[in-house]
């Protein structure tokens, strides 16, 4: 069996998502050098205030955490691209294993009752075949011992991919609509809303506004990445 694996790797080598060198058998998605170069966001007061600034005066968010800084042509962009468009949803597990332990040790979300993904529209879900944050969310659910609840918040409109929009369009993302199917399910609960990347926070804001139709709901946010301002 090991011999067959070695033959397979010879003809179909696993490549580092970032630098594209052949990975060793104990490496996954990133080589050791690129993994060490990941722009991990420090969990400190300054960065947390910066993350929260996207929601000040818009929607009440108790806490927000992101794992990686996102910059054009950077490692994080390549990871997200593979996760989102190259049929590699298992990258979400790779990231959640790391990020989840960080969240668990910080106790930021110790009282969360449910994890909710930002949903894809049914047409986009059918075309892509998966929501890029599903496996990420399910693994966070395991690590944090919190139930993953994907089907109560749904998306009712389909929009262009965020990366194809101009920046000013993102600020007025009024065409993106969401609907909560049961406004009583999350009553008196603390929910953790998850997504892949925060750019302006418009999509998460739209989701939060819909969730706020539930009485006495508390909303926190966790994302894989946060777009680093120039």
C-alpha positions as CSV (number, residue, x, y, z in Angstrom):
1,X,0.0,0.0,0.0
2,X,2.8,2.4,0.9
3,X,4.5,1.6,-2.4
4,X,1.3,2.4,-4.3
5,X,1.0,5.7,-2.5
6,X,4.6,6.6,-3.4
7,X,3.9,5.8,-7.1
8,X,0.7,7.9,-7.0
9,X,2.6,10.9,-5.5
10,X,5.3,10.5,-8.1
11,X,2.8,11.1,-11.0
12,X,0.3,13.3,-9.1
13,X,2.3,15.2,-6.5
14,X,0.6,17.4,-4.0
15,X,1.7,20.9,-4.5
16,X,1.9,23.8,-2.0
17,X,-1.0,26.1,-2.6
18,X,1.3,29.1,-2.4
19,X,4.7,28.4,-3.8
20,X,3.7,25.2,-5.8
21,X,6.6,23.1,-4.7
22,X,5.9,19.4,-4.1
23,X,4.8,18.8,-0.6
24,X,6.3,16.2,1.6
25,X,4.0,13.4,2.7
26,X,3.6,14.9,6.2
27,X,2.7,18.3,4.8
28,X,-0.8,19.3,3.7
29,X,-1.9,22.2,1.4
30,X,1.1,24.4,2.5
31,X,4.8,23.6,2.7
32,X,6.4,24.2,6.1
33,X,8.0,27.5,4.9
34,X,4.7,28.9,3.6
35,X,2.8,27.7,6.6
36,X,5.2,29.7,8.8
37,X,4.7,32.7,6.6
38,X,0.9,32.8,7.1
39,X,-0.2,36.3,8.2
40,X,-2.0,35.1,11.3
41,X,-3.9,37.9,13.1
42,X,-2.9,38.4,16.7
43,X,-5.7,38.1,19.2
44,X,-5.2,41.4,21.0
45,X,-7.2,44.5,22.0
46,X,-5.9,46.6,19.1
47,X,-6.6,44.1,16.3
48,X,-10.0,43.2,17.8
49,X,-11.0,46.9,17.9
50,X,-10.0,47.1,14.2
51,X,-12.1,44.1,13.3
52,X,-15.1,45.4,15.2
53,X,-14.9,48.9,13.5
54,X,-16.7,47.4,10.4
55,X,-19.8,47.1,12.5
56,X,-19.8,50.2,14.8
57,X,-23.0,52.1,14.5
58,X,-24.5,49.5,12.1
59,X,-25.4,46.3,13.9
60,X,-24.7,45.1,17.5
61,X,-22.0,42.5,17.4
62,X,-20.6,41.2,20.7
63,X,-17.3,39.9,19.5
64,X,-15.4,39.3,16.3
65,X,-12.4,37.2,15.4
66,X,-10.6,36.5,12.1
67,X,-7.7,34.1,11.6
68,X,-5.7,35.6,8.7
69,X,-5.0,38.9,7.0
70,X,-6.0,38.9,3.4
71,X,-4.1,40.8,0.8
72,X,-4.1,40.6,-3.0
73,X,-1.6,38.1,-4.3
74,X,-0.8,36.9,-0.8
75,X,-0.9,33.4,0.7
76,X,-4.3,34.0,2.2
77,X,-5.8,34.9,-1.2
78,X,-4.5,31.8,-2.7
79,X,-5.9,29.6,0.1
80,X,-9.3,31.2,-0.2
81,X,-9.3,30.9,-4.0
82,X,-8.5,27.1,-3.7
83,X,-11.2,26.7,-1.0
84,X,-13.8,28.6,-2.9
85,X,-13.3,27.9,-6.6
86,X,-11.0,24.9,-6.9
87,X,-13.2,22.2,-5.2
88,X,-11.1,22.0,-2.1
89,X,-13.6,22.4,0.7
90,X,-11.4,20.3,3.0
91,X,-9.1,23.4,3.2
92,X,-11.8,24.7,5.6
93,X,-10.9,21.8,7.9
94,X,-7.2,22.5,7.7
95,X,-7.9,26.2,8.7
96,X,-10.5,25.4,11.4
97,X,-8.2,22.9,13.1
98,X,-5.7,25.8,13.7
99,X,-8.2,28.6,14.2
100,X,-10.5,26.6,16.4
101,X,-7.9,25.8,18.9
102,X,-7.0,29.5,19.1
103,X,-10.6,30.4,19.7
104,X,-11.0,27.6,22.3
105,X,-8.0,28.8,24.3
106,X,-9.1,32.4,24.2
107,X,-12.6,31.6,25.6
108,X,-14.1,34.4,23.5
109,X,-17.0,32.3,22.3
110,X,-17.4,30.0,25.3
111,X,-21.1,30.8,25.7
112,X,-22.0,30.5,22.0
113,X,-25.1,28.3,21.4
114,X,-25.0,27.9,17.6
115,X,-22.7,28.4,14.6
116,X,-24.4,29.8,11.5
117,X,-22.8,30.0,8.1
118,X,-23.4,32.9,5.7
119,X,-25.5,31.0,3.2
120,X,-25.0,30.7,-0.6
121,X,-28.0,31.2,-2.9
122,X,-29.4,27.8,-4.0
123,X,-28.4,28.4,-7.6
124,X,-24.8,29.2,-6.7
125,X,-24.7,26.2,-4.3
126,X,-25.9,23.9,-7.1
127,X,-23.3,25.3,-9.5
128,X,-20.3,25.2,-7.1
129,X,-21.5,22.0,-5.3
130,X,-20.7,23.2,-1.8
131,X,-20.6,26.2,0.5
132,X,-17.0,27.1,1.1
133,X,-17.5,27.6,4.8
134,X,-19.4,24.3,5.5
135,X,-16.5,22.1,6.4
136,X,-14.8,25.1,8.2
137,X,-18.0,25.5,10.3
138,X,-18.5,21.9,11.0
139,X,-15.0,21.5,12.3
140,X,-15.3,24.6,14.4
141,X,-18.5,23.0,15.7
142,X,-16.6,19.9,16.8
143,X,-13.8,21.9,18.4
144,X,-16.0,24.4,20.3
145,X,-18.7,21.8,21.1
146,X,-21.3,24.1,19.5
147,X,-24.1,22.9,17.2
148,X,-23.8,23.9,13.5
149,X,-27.1,25.1,12.2
150,X,-26.9,25.9,8.4
151,X,-30.5,25.9,7.2
152,X,-32.4,28.5,9.2
153,X,-30.8,31.6,7.6
154,X,-31.0,31.5,3.8
155,X,-30.0,33.7,0.9
156,X,-32.9,34.9,-1.3
157,X,-30.9,36.8,-3.9
158,X,-27.9,36.0,-6.0
159,X,-25.1,38.5,-6.5
160,X,-21.8,38.7,-8.3
161,X,-18.7,37.4,-6.6
162,X,-17.4,40.1,-4.2
163,X,-13.9,40.1,-5.8
164,X,-15.5,41.1,-9.1
165,X,-17.2,44.2,-7.6
166,X,-15.9,47.6,-7.4
167,X,-15.2,48.8,-3.9
168,X,-18.0,51.4,-3.8
169,X,-20.5,48.6,-4.7
170,X,-19.5,46.6,-1.7
171,X,-20.5,49.5,0.6
172,X,-24.0,49.5,-0.7
173,X,-24.7,45.8,-1.0
174,X,-28.5,46.4,-0.8
175,X,-29.3,43.7,-3.4
176,X,-28.0,40.9,-1.2
177,X,-31.0,39.6,0.7
178,X,-31.3,37.0,3.5
179,X,-34.2,35.5,5.2
180,X,-34.5,33.8,8.6
181,X,-37.0,30.9,8.3
182,X,-37.8,30.7,12.0
183,X,-37.6,33.9,14.1
184,X,-38.1,31.9,17.3
185,X,-35.4,29.3,17.0
186,X,-32.5,31.5,18.2
187,X,-34.5,33.4,20.9
188,X,-32.3,34.2,23.9
189,X,-29.3,32.5,22.1
190,X,-25.8,33.6,21.3
191,X,-25.0,32.7,17.7
192,X,-21.6,32.7,15.9
193,X,-22.0,33.9,12.3
194,X,-19.1,32.6,10.1
195,X,-17.9,33.6,6.6
196,X,-14.7,33.3,4.6
197,X,-13.5,36.9,4.2
198,X,-14.5,40.3,5.6
199,X,-14.0,43.1,3.1
200,X,-16.4,45.8,4.2
201,X,-18.6,43.7,6.4
202,X,-21.7,44.4,4.2
203,X,-22.7,40.8,3.7
204,X,-22.3,40.0,7.4
205,X,-24.2,43.1,8.3
206,X,-27.1,42.0,6.1
207,X,-27.1,38.6,7.7
208,X,-27.0,40.2,11.2
209,X,-29.9,42.5,10.4
210,X,-32.0,39.6,9.4
211,X,-31.0,37.5,12.5
212,X,-32.0,40.5,14.7
213,X,-35.6,39.8,13.8
214,X,-35.2,37.2,16.6
215,X,-35.9,38.4,20.1
216,X,-33.0,38.8,22.5
217,X,-30.5,37.2,20.1
218,X,-26.7,37.9,20.6
219,X,-24.5,37.8,17.5
220,X,-20.8,37.3,17.2
221,X,-18.7,36.8,14.1
222,X,-15.8,34.6,13.1
223,X,-14.1,34.5,9.7
224,X,-11.2,32.8,8.0
225,X,-9.8,36.2,6.9
226,X,-10.0,39.9,7.1
227,X,-9.0,42.2,4.3
228,X,-6.0,44.2,5.3
229,X,-6.4,47.9,4.6
230,X,-3.7,49.6,2.5
